[in-house]
Amino acid sequence: MIRTLILVGMGGFLGSISRFLASRFVQNIFPEAFPLGTFLVNITGCFLIGVIYGASEKSSLLTQGWKLFLAVGFCGGFTTFSTFANENLALLRDGEFFMFFLYTSLSVILGIAATFAGVLVTKIL
């Protein structure tokens, strides 16, 4: 159990730092009302988790430890539902109803599509 916690914790540590840097980088380039940084991080994380689970189903390349490190740890730390929810609340509070609808619907639809695409990529390769 200690090994599992260390793997998940290390992955989460790296994923959280990666999310912070990537999200800040994108948001500094595109400082609009639409929270593009979090959006792109979450869609990328969905694609990555699809690749991770697709690869683990296809072969024994990913051990259980690697899957915990990458999927639960890294992707769990990289993606963020709480920031997504808070940004949606801010959009509503600011009266940005179209941006709220766009952000919420695109996040859900493209997130699921990206996860599916990640799994497909592993099946094709």
Secondary structure, 3 states (H helix, E strand, C coil): CHHHHHHHHHHHHHHHHHHHHHHHHHHHHCCCCCCHHHHHHHHHHHHHHHHHHHHHHHCCCCCHHHHHHHHHHHHHHHCCHHHHHHHHHHHHHCCCHHHHHHHHHHHHHHHHHHHHHHHHHHHHC
